Structures are given as C-alpha cells and as structure tokens.
Amino acid sequence: MRHLTRFSLNHRWVVVALWAVLLALGGASAPGLSKTLSTTFSLPNQPAYRANTVLARAYGGGGAAPPLVLTVALPRGMTVYGTKVRGDLARGFAAVEHGRRGGRLRRPIPVHVVDWLDTHDARFVSSHGTFTFALVDIPPLGFGIPDPSAAVQAAFTKVARLPAGTVVGTTGIQQLTLNGSKSSGTGVLAETLLGGVGALFVLAFVFGSFVAVVPMVMAAVSILTTFAAITALTHITSVSFIVQFLVALIGLGVAIDYSLLVITRWREERNAGRSNTDAVDVAMRTAGTAVAFSGITVAVGLFALVFLPVPFLRSVGYGGVLIPFVSVAVALTLLPVLLASIGPFIDRPRLRTSVTASRPWLAWGRLVIRHRVLAALAAVAVLAALVVPAATIQVGDPGTSSLAKSGTAYAGLRQLQLHHVPLGVLDPIQVLVPASAPRTAVRTVVEATSRLPGVYTAIAAGAVPRAGEVDVLPYDETNAGSGAALVGQVRRALQPVPGAVVAGFGAESQAFNTAVYGTFPYMLAAILSLTFVLLAWAFRSAVLALKAVLLNLVSVTATYGVMVLVWQDGFGSKILWGIPATGAITNFIPLMVFAFLFGLSMDYEVFILARIREEYDRTHSTDEAVVEGIGRTGRLVTSAALILFLSFLSLSQAPNVDIKVFATGLGAGILLDATVVRALLVPALVSLLGKSNWWWFHSRSSVTSVGQGRAG
C-alpha cells in the first residue's frame, strides 16, 4: 500500500488524467449502454424452459409469459347461451385470434385464443351464464414490446357488437405488473438522485466541511467508469440489463463507504499533528488496506454468481464484480492524490474535527463491555426472532393481489373475482404432449390432470408443431403453496405419457429454483471458505475470521426473516406501501440479496475489526481495543450504513414490486447489521472471547495486518 500510494502521488497528473479519460468514456457510453445489454432469461438444459420455447415460437407468446385474460360480462337478463350472443362472441374471439397479425407488435405473430366456444368447457362461463373469459397467449411484455391489451379489447368489441351494457376488460399477471408500475412510485433515475442527495446530507453532517463533496465525486467516477467497463464487457459476453441498475445502486454506496473510511482516517492523522503527505500515507496504510480487503470480500460474494447455471445471473456476477474493484481502485489511487493536492483547502470550514474518538461511542463501547453477556443475549434474541420466520420463506413470484390496485388490469381482475373465477386461471400449467405419443395421449393427460385436487379445469388447448397442448387451470396461482405443489402433481400424473413435459410460468419458475438453489449450498460453502481465508490472513486471527463469517451468515438469514414478515406475510407492506402480502419472495431476490448483502455487511466488519486489531497491537488489552475501536469507527459505520440505507429506501419507492422487495431486503439488512450485529453483538463477543480472539497470531509484528499500528 505504501508503494502504491507513493507511486500515485509521484505521478498524480498521470493518475488524474487516466481517471478523467475513464470518466469521459463512461459518460459517453452510459446513455447507450441499455441498448447493448441482454433482456433474455434462459435456463439451458431445463425441460420446462425448452417446452416454453416451443410454445413461444408457435404462438409468439405463452409458455413462460402468462396469458392475457379477456373478460366479457353481459348485462342482466342475458347469457352467453343465446344464439345471437354466441355468434357475437365467436366473431370477437376470431378477430382477436386472426385479426392481430402484425397488429401493434413489431413482427407478425400467430395469436392463440382458448375460450368456451372452442373448448366447450363450462368452467369458462360463470354459474349464471352472464360472464365468460378467454386466454390469449402473448409475448413477454417490456423491452420494446408494447402491451397488446388495448388492441385485443378493441379488436374484440369492434367485431363482436355485443348488447349495450356489456363490460369487456382485460387482465393478466403481466398487465397487473405494468399497471402497478404506472400507478405508484418514481423512476430509477429519480431514486438514485434522491439517494445521492440523502448521502450528501449525511456526509455534510459527518465532516462539517466541503470535503463532504469528495466521496460524491469518487462515487461519480466509480459508477461511470464501471459503466465503461461493462460496455466493453458486452463485446465479450452477454450482460443482463439488471447490471446497470445494480451499478447505480450498489456503486453509490460502496464508493462513498470507501471514501468515507479513508477521509476520516486522513483527518484524524492531520488533527494528530501529521503533515498532509504523512497523513495521506498513514491513512492509506491503515484505512486503505481495510478498503482493499473489504472490496475483495464484496467481490467474492458477487463473483460466486458466475458459477450458477443461469446465464443472466452469471452476467450479474461478471458485472457485479466490477463495482467493488473499480470503487477500490478509485479509493486507492485517485482519492489520495486529491487529498494530497487540495485536501486541506477543501476541508473547510471544519465544523467537526476528529482529534479524539467519539465520546458517545466510547461510552457505548464501555457500556457494552460492562454488560457484555446481557448485550450478547439481547442481540441473539433479536436475530433469533428474525431467523425463525426466515425458515418459512416461499421462493416464487408475488401474488396477483399485490401487483396493482388500480388501472384496467385491476378492473379485469375484479371482474374475475366478482364472478367467482379462481385467480389460478391467470397462471395456467401447460403440458406439451409429443407427436410420437399415442393418439389418445392428449385425452389421457386431460383426464389425469382434471382429477387432481386443486385443478379448476383441464382442456385440450390445441396443437403446436410436433406436439399437442393441454392447459391445466388451477384454483390457486402457482407462485407458492398448494398452487406450486400442483405443478409437481401434474408432472407425476404425466408418467403414463412418455415425453410429455410440464411447461408454463410456474413450471419455469420452479425450474429456475432447481437450477439455482440446487447448487446454492456449494456456492455458499465456497464463499464462506474463501472469505474465511481472506479475513484470517487480514486479521491474523482464525477466531475473528470465523466469527465474522458466521455473524454475516446469521445477519443475512435474519434479513430473509424481515422480507418474509414484511412482504410474504404482509406485516408492513400494507402499511408502508399499501400492498397486500405477496405470498412469496421472487425467486432471484434471496440469492441476489445474499450476494450483495454478504459483501456489503462485511465492509463494516472489516472496518471495525481492523481498528480493533490495530488498537490491540498498541495496547494488548482486548477490552481497551474494543472500546477504542468502537469509539473510532462507530460514527463512521453508522454514517456509512445510513447512506446505504437511504439509497435503498429511495429505491423501495420504485413502482415494481420486485424492486421494492429487493431494496427492502438490502435496506433492512444494512440497518440490522450496523446496529444489532456490529454495534452490539460484535463488541460483546470480542470482549467475551478475550485473548482467544487473537489465537494464531498476536505478536508485535502484526503491524503487517489490516489494522497495522501507527507509524512513529
């Protein structure tokens, strides 16, 4: 670190010029980045994904894309069984199926409609005969493909010419998601700006001088440089569109955290009487080394995504690793140059200084040490209370009732509910029967699946190239609970039909869970092992490293408990956002929360333990080291956590439910980790373990560790 710092200072104009060029490249590439990113979600070698691909090619939709549901409610006194109404319905459904070729979509596609007139299934009609619905296969919406709901409804009503008073509507899982996105929330750019403004206020309070702007500058350089790196990466491999949001979200917090740590130590050394150059040198050898190790631990959690058998998650891993690496590079090269050049000039009016440790945090450290057993038990009780509900987590897609509370799709949903049609029809289970199967195979599948508990109806939905299709309409959605279990029951019921494959939205979601979470234990073991080795090397203590890894694991698990309580069970989502319980947590969210939160919370562990290690090398007293370490880092860690929390809080105002859940998980995890874990449990445990903390290495030569002692 000393050599790197001296090299940067001796070649400061080269360093500044290099980052200026990268900043310019990032600024130039950022506007067009989204056009080069991938919007596909593939699951190679998964039968459900292959079957859904067949359906999508045949119909231009369906499969993994839930259908559009067209609803028709007749006025009182009329039923669908009348001759004229039957004819009107037939013409309307035919117009939808054949009249939209080319339509408002970018390319001509066939449209598949499943309705009562084709299937003769009475379950498509309400008990009084005044209501009917049809399933219309459509492609996945978004990414340049507009919602065809209005076109479908217009094509139907124009041709059907149903009696006055007829209410025609559309709904569907995709439409409800879009309606929810339009009805509430702000845009991602606005949320990022809000997070940045909140961070600036916190930094101004922490530093009390214009140096508070420096971390924001470092964040801007880090984020835009990462955008440039990702643009280059897209020429080598496919990168998911999700990465651009994660760079803005995580990059802002990480870059500010690293700058905050270095600047705080630099001010501390200057206030202790060192020259500006010496203060930069000591800050980099202590805080800079902690930043380097912290960045590595963040990168380890993200890089583990590369080993998952899901292409879009692999690309998130590739892109995610760039965030901490670029942020560390900026903090270790550009930041010391800036501090050495203009640091004293912009560190004005110095309303706050850092001559001594924070008195409130010193008092807190002594209080925790004095009541360490009680403090540890209190922290464990809070974590245990959150870990218990984490065991009930359901990994799936949010329930339809949580997606929207207004709009045309919500009105269509209310029509289904009003006429007692189960919401499972929005999420059919589809079965592909191969052409090689016996002629009676489709009938066999219909009979076998229609008898299953939880099935509303099963119908022969048509034929696709080299296959027949059966639609199984469940009572409950397949996102969780009995609906999700039904997918497995349908799969077992197909055993008499060789080659039959279960497809549909729910089946592909479960295939994702199998592909990802089947290998998750191995990924987890690799992350924990590598992190343990890195931290043991950094702290020269196997005990501190093991404690850090285990506490991080418990912290993430407790965060899952928060997501279950707030979103899955609805204790909070209704109050805070007016959204009912989702019933499940979207399948990719727990994995990404772990990948990001494990590394981000490890930041604080490294910051605190590095300083405790340094103070122990100086005093050889564990309790004194804990008190001084908490006194020196308490305000820093709290401020850093608050900045990240504000970023995630602003992101939780996004209209999309998945983004809300993701942001809530990260925000709650950061807050929980910085308070219950780092401010209470960590100092209590370190004090309880005493000299055992330093097993493996505790000699004076430990100045080579992350928390090296002060020079001189």
Long-range contacts (C-beta under 8 A, 24 or more apart in sequence): 1-284, 1-285, 1-288, 1-289, 1-292, 1-332, 2-281, 2-284, 2-285, 4-284, 4-332, 4-333, 5-280, 5-281, 5-284, 5-285, 5-288, 5-332, 5-336, 6-281, 8-332, 8-333, 8-334, 8-336, 8-337, 9-277, 9-280, 9-336, 9-337, 9-340, 12-337, 12-340, 12-341, 15-333, 15-334, 15-337, 16-334, 16-337, 19-221, 19-225, 19-330, 19-333, 19-334, 22-221, 22-224, 22-225, 22-228, 23-220, 23-221, 23-224, 23-225, 25-225, 25-228, 26-223, 26-224, 26-225, 26-226, 26-227, 26-228, 27-224, 29-227, 29-228, 29-231, 30-224, 30-227, 32-231, 33-227, 33-230, 33-231, 33-234, 33-244, 34-241, 34-244, 36-231, 36-234, 36-239, 37-234, 37-239, 37-240, 37-241, 37-243, 37-244, 38-238, 38-239, 38-240, 38-241, 38-312, 38-315, 39-142, 39-143, 39-240, 39-241, 40-238, 40-311, 40-312, 41-312, 42-310, 42-311, 42-312, 43-310, 43-508, 43-511, 43-512, 43-515, 44-309, 44-311, 45-309, 46-508, 46-511, 46-512, 46-514, 46-515, 47-501, 47-502, 47-511, 48-501, 48-502, 48-503, 48-504, 48-507, 48-508, 48-510, 48-511, 49-508, 49-511, 50-501, 51-430, 51-432, 51-501, 51-502, 51-503, 51-507, 52-430, 52-503, 52-504, 52-507, 52-508, 54-432, 54-464, 54-465, 54-466, 54-467, 54-503, 55-137, 55-430, 55-432, 55-464, 55-469, 55-503, 56-139, 58-110, 58-112, 58-464, 58-465, 59-109, 59-110, 59-111, 59-112, 59-137, 59-464, 60-105, 60-109, 60-110, 60-111, 60-137, 60-138, 60-139, 61-109, 61-111, 61-112, 61-137, 61-138, 61-139, 61-140, 62-112, 62-137, 62-138, 62-430, 63-430, 63-503, 63-504, 63-505, 63-508, 64-140, 64-504, 64-505, 64-508, 65-137, 65-138, 65-139, 65-140, 65-141, 65-174, 65-505, 66-172, 66-173, 66-174, 66-426, 66-427, 66-505, 67-114, 67-135, 67-136, 67-137, 67-138, 67-172, 67-426, 67-428, 68-135, 68-136, 68-137, 68-138, 68-148, 68-149, 68-152, 68-170, 68-171, 68-172, 68-174, 68-175, 69-133, 69-134, 69-135, 69-136, 69-170, 69-171, 69-172, 69-412, 69-416, 69-425, 69-426, 70-96, 70-113, 70-133, 70-134, 70-135, 70-136, 70-152, 70-153, 70-156, 70-168, 70-169, 70-170, 71-131, 71-132, 71-133, 71-167, 71-168, 71-169, 71-170, 71-171, 71-412, 71-415, 71-416, 72-131, 72-132, 72-133, 72-134, 72-162, 72-166, 72-167, 72-168, 73-130, 73-131, 73-166, 73-167, 73-168, 73-169, 73-415, 73-418, 73-419, 74-130, 74-131, 74-162, 74-163, 74-165, 74-166, 75-130, 75-163, 75-164, 75-165, 75-166, 76-130, 76-165, 78-130, 78-163, 79-128, 79-129, 79-130, 80-116, 80-125, 80-129, 80-130, 80-131, 80-132, 81-129, 85-162, 85-163, 86-117, 88-160, 88-161, 88-162, 89-115, 89-116, 89-117, 89-132, 89-160, 89-162, 90-117, 91-159, 91-160, 91-161, 92-155, 92-156, 92-157, 92-159, 92-160, 92-162, 93-117, 93-118, 93-134, 93-156, 94-159, 95-155, 95-156, 95-158, 95-159, 95-160, 96-134, 96-136, 96-152, 96-155, 96-156, 99-155, 99-159, 100-148, 100-151, 100-152, 100-155, 103-148, 103-151, 103-155, 104-146, 104-148, 104-151, 105-139, 105-145, 105-146, 105-148, 106-144, 106-145, 109-139, 111-136, 111-137, 111-138, 112-136, 112-137, 112-461, 112-462, 113-137, 114-459, 114-461, 114-462, 114-471, 119-459, 119-460, 119-461, 121-457, 121-459, 123-456, 123-457, 123-473, 124-457, 126-419, 126-420, 126-421, 127-420, 130-419, 131-415, 131-419, 131-421, 133-416, 133-421, 133-425, 135-425, 135-428, 135-471, 138-172, 138-174, 140-174, 141-174, 141-175, 141-178, 142-178, 143-241, 147-174, 147-175, 147-178, 149-175, 149-408, 149-409, 167-415, 169-408, 169-411, 169-412, 169-415, 170-408, 170-409, 170-412, 171-408, 171-409, 171-410, 171-411, 171-412, 171-413, 171-415, 171-416, 171-426, 172-409, 172-412, 172-426, 173-397, 173-400, 173-403, 173-426, 173-427, 173-505, 175-408, 175-409, 175-412, 176-400, 176-403, 176-404, 176-409, 176-410, 176-413, 177-403, 177-404, 177-656, 177-657, 178-409, 179-403, 179-404, 179-406, 179-407, 179-408, 179-409, 179-410, 180-403, 180-404, 180-405, 180-407, 180-655, 180-656, 180-657, 181-655, 181-656, 182-407, 182-655, 183-404, 183-405, 183-406, 183-407, 183-655, 184-577, 184-578, 184-655, 185-653, 185-654, 185-655, 185-656, 185-660, 186-653, 186-654, 186-655, 187-654, 188-245, 188-248, 188-651, 188-654, 188-659, 191-650, 191-651, 191-653, 191-654, 192-248, 192-249, 192-252, 192-647, 192-650, 192-651, 194-646, 194-650, 194-653, 195-249, 195-252, 195-646, 195-647, 195-648, 195-649, 195-650, 195-651, 196-252, 196-647, 198-643, 198-646, 198-647, 198-649, 198-650, 199-252, 199-253, 199-256, 199-643, 199-646, 199-647, 202-639, 202-642, 202-643, 202-646, 203-256, 203-260, 203-639, 203-643, 205-639, 206-260, 206-264, 206-352, 206-635, 206-636, 206-639, 207-263, 207-267, 207-347, 207-352, 208-349, 208-350, 208-351, 208-352, 209-346, 209-347, 209-348, 209-349, 209-350, 209-351, 209-352, 210-346, 210-347, 210-348, 211-263, 211-267, 211-343, 211-346, 211-347, 213-346, 214-259, 214-263, 214-335, 214-338, 214-339, 214-346, 215-255, 215-256, 215-259, 215-260, 215-263, 216-256, 217-338, 218-255, 218-256, 218-258, 218-259, 218-327, 218-330, 218-331, 218-334, 218-335, 219-251, 219-252, 219-255, 219-256, 219-259, 221-255, 221-330, 221-334, 222-251, 222-254, 222-255, 222-323, 222-326, 222-327, 222-330, 223-247, 223-248, 223-251, 223-252, 223-255, 225-326, 225-330, 226-251, 226-322, 226-323, 226-326, 229-322, 229-326, 230-319, 230-322, 233-318, 233-319, 233-322, 237-315, 237-318, 238-311, 238-315, 239-315, 239-318, 239-319, 240-312, 240-313, 240-315, 240-316, 240-319, 242-312, 242-316, 243-315, 243-316, 243-319, 243-320, 246-316, 246-319, 246-320, 246-323, 246-596, 247-319, 247-322, 247-323, 249-647, 249-648, 249-651, 249-663, 250-320, 250-323, 250-596, 250-600, 251-323, 251-326, 251-327, 252-647, 253-600, 253-640, 253-643, 253-644, 253-647, 254-295, 254-298, 254-323, 254-324, 254-327, 254-600, 254-603, 255-327, 255-330, 255-331, 256-640, 256-643, 257-603, 257-640, 257-643, 257-644, 258-291, 258-294, 258-295, 258-327, 258-328, 258-330, 258-331, 259-331, 259-335, 260-636, 260-639, 260-640, 260-643, 261-287, 261-290, 261-291, 261-607, 261-636, 261-640, 262-287, 262-288, 262-291, 262-331, 262-335, 262-336, 262-339, 263-335, 263-339, 264-354, 264-636, 266-339, 266-343, 267-347, 267-353, 267-354, 268-354, 268-355, 268-632, 270-344, 271-353, 271-354, 271-355, 272-355, 276-339, 276-340, 276-343, 276-344, 277-340, 279-339, 280-336, 280-339, 280-340, 280-343, 281-711, 282-710, 282-711, 283-336, 283-339, 284-332, 284-336, 285-708, 285-711, 286-610, 286-614, 286-707, 286-708, 286-710, 288-331, 288-332, 288-336, 289-610, 289-706, 289-708, 290-606, 290-607, 290-610, 290-706, 290-707, 291-328, 291-331, 291-332, 292-328, 292-332, 293-534, 293-535, 293-538, 293-606, 293-610, 293-706, 294-324, 294-328, 294-602, 294-603, 294-606, 294-607, 295-324, 295-325, 295-327, 295-328, 296-324, 296-534, 297-531, 297-534, 297-535, 297-599, 297-602, 297-603, 297-606, 298-323, 298-324, 298-599, 298-600, 298-602, 298-603, 299-324, 299-325, 299-599, 300-527, 300-530, 300-531, 300-534, 300-599, 301-527, 301-531, 301-594, 301-595, 301-596, 301-598, 301-599, 301-602, 302-595, 302-596, 302-599, 304-523, 304-526, 304-527, 304-595, 305-591, 305-595, 307-519, 307-522, 307-523, 307-526, 308-515, 308-516, 308-519, 308-523, 308-591, 309-515, 309-516, 309-519, 310-512, 310-515, 310-516, 313-516, 313-588, 313-591, 316-592, 316-595, 317-595, 320-595, 320-596, 324-599, 357-628, 357-631, 357-632, 358-631, 358-632, 358-634, 358-635, 359-631, 360-634, 361-630, 361-631, 361-632, 361-634, 361-635, 362-627, 362-628, 362-630, 362-631, 364-630, 364-634, 364-679, 365-626, 365-627, 365-628, 365-629, 365-630, 365-631, 365-634, 365-683, 366-627, 368-626, 368-630, 368-680, 368-683, 368-684, 368-687, 369-623, 369-626, 369-627, 369-683, 369-684, 369-687, 372-683, 372-684, 372-687, 372-688, 373-684, 373-688, 375-680, 375-681, 375-683, 375-684, 376-680, 376-681, 376-684, 376-685, 376-688, 378-680, 379-676, 379-677, 379-680, 379-681, 379-684, 380-681, 382-558, 382-676, 383-554, 383-555, 383-558, 383-676, 383-677, 383-681, 385-561, 386-557, 386-558, 386-559, 386-561, 386-562, 386-565, 386-672, 387-554, 387-557, 387-558, 387-561, 388-561, 389-561, 389-564, 389-565, 389-569, 390-557, 390-558, 390-560, 390-561, 390-564, 392-564, 392-568, 393-560, 393-563, 393-564, 393-568, 393-585, 393-590, 394-479, 394-480, 394-481, 394-484, 394-568, 394-583, 394-584, 394-585, 395-513, 395-517, 395-584, 395-585, 395-586, 395-587, 395-590, 396-478, 396-479, 396-480, 396-484, 396-506, 396-509, 396-583, 396-584, 396-585, 396-586, 396-587, 397-477, 397-479, 397-505, 397-509, 397-584, 397-586, 397-587, 398-479, 398-567, 398-582, 398-583, 398-584, 398-586, 398-657, 398-658, 398-661, 399-423, 399-477, 399-479, 399-480, 399-580, 399-581, 399-582, 399-583, 399-584, 400-426, 400-477, 401-580, 402-573, 402-579, 402-580, 402-581, 402-582, 402-583, 402-657, 403-657, 405-578, 405-579, 422-456, 422-473, 422-474, 422-475, 422-476, 423-476, 423-477, 424-456, 424-473, 424-474, 424-475, 424-476, 424-477, 424-478, 424-483, 425-456, 425-473, 426-477, 427-474, 427-477, 427-478, 427-479, 427-483, 427-504, 427-505, 427-506, 428-471, 428-472, 428-473, 428-474, 428-504, 429-471, 429-472, 429-473, 429-474, 429-478, 429-486, 429-487, 429-490, 429-502, 429-503, 429-504, 429-506, 429-507, 430-461, 430-469, 430-470, 430-471, 430-472, 430-502, 430-503, 430-504, 430-507, 431-469, 431-470, 431-471, 431-472, 431-490, 431-494, 431-500, 431-501, 431-502, 431-503, 432-464, 432-467, 432-468, 432-469, 432-500, 432-501, 432-503, 433-467, 433-468, 433-469, 433-470, 433-497, 433-499, 433-500, 434-466, 434-467, 434-498, 434-499, 434-500, 435-466, 435-467, 435-468, 436-498, 436-499, 437-468, 437-497, 437-498, 437-499, 437-500, 441-468, 441-497, 441-500, 442-468, 442-470, 444-496, 444-497, 445-470, 445-493, 445-494, 445-497, 445-500, 446-470, 448-493, 448-494, 448-496, 449-490, 449-493, 452-486, 452-489, 452-490, 452-493, 453-489, 454-482, 454-483, 454-485, 454-486, 454-489, 455-486, 477-506, 477-583, 478-504, 478-505, 478-506, 478-507, 478-509, 478-510, 479-506, 479-509, 479-583, 479-584, 480-583, 480-584, 481-583, 484-510, 509-587, 512-587, 512-588, 513-587, 516-587, 516-588, 516-591, 517-591, 520-591, 527-598, 528-553, 531-598, 531-602, 535-605, 535-606, 536-696, 538-606, 538-610, 538-705, 538-706, 539-609, 539-610, 539-613, 539-705, 539-706, 539-707, 540-613, 540-694, 540-696, 540-697, 540-698, 540-702, 540-704, 540-705, 541-613, 541-693, 541-694, 541-695, 541-696, 541-697, 541-698, 542-695, 542-696, 543-689, 543-692, 543-693, 543-694, 543-695, 543-696, 544-609, 544-613, 544-686, 544-693, 544-694, 547-682, 547-685, 547-686, 547-689, 548-602, 548-605, 548-606, 548-609, 551-605, 551-677, 551-681, 551-682, 551-685, 552-598, 552-601, 552-602, 552-605, 552-673, 553-598, 554-677, 555-597, 555-601, 555-669, 555-672, 555-673, 555-677, 556-593, 556-594, 556-597, 556-598, 556-601, 556-669, 558-669, 558-672, 559-593, 559-597, 559-665, 559-668, 559-669, 559-672, 560-585, 560-590, 560-593, 560-665, 562-664, 562-665, 562-668, 562-669, 562-672, 563-589, 563-590, 563-593, 563-661, 563-664, 563-665, 563-668, 566-664, 566-668, 567-660, 567-661, 567-664, 577-652, 577-660, 579-657, 579-660, 582-657, 582-661, 585-661, 586-658, 586-661, 589-658, 589-661, 589-662, 589-665, 590-665, 592-662, 593-662, 593-665, 593-666, 593-669, 596-666, 597-665, 597-666, 597-669, 597-670, 597-673, 600-644, 600-666, 600-669, 600-670, 601-669, 601-670, 601-673, 601-677, 603-640, 604-637, 604-640, 604-641, 604-673, 604-674, 604-678, 605-678, 605-682, 606-706, 607-633, 607-636, 607-637, 607-640, 608-633, 608-637, 608-678, 608-682, 609-682, 609-686, 609-706, 609-707, 610-706, 610-707, 611-707, 612-686, 612-707, 613-702, 613-705, 613-706, 613-707, 614-707, 614-708, 614-709, 614-710, 615-707, 616-693, 616-694, 616-698, 617-700, 617-702, 617-703, 617-705, 617-707, 617-708, 617-709, 618-709, 618-710, 622-686, 622-687, 622-689, 622-690, 622-691, 622-693, 622-694, 623-687, 626-683, 626-686, 626-687, 629-683, 630-679, 630-683, 634-679, 637-674, 637-678, 637-679, 638-674, 638-679, 640-674, 641-670, 641-671, 641-673, 641-674, 641-675, 644-670, 645-670, 645-671
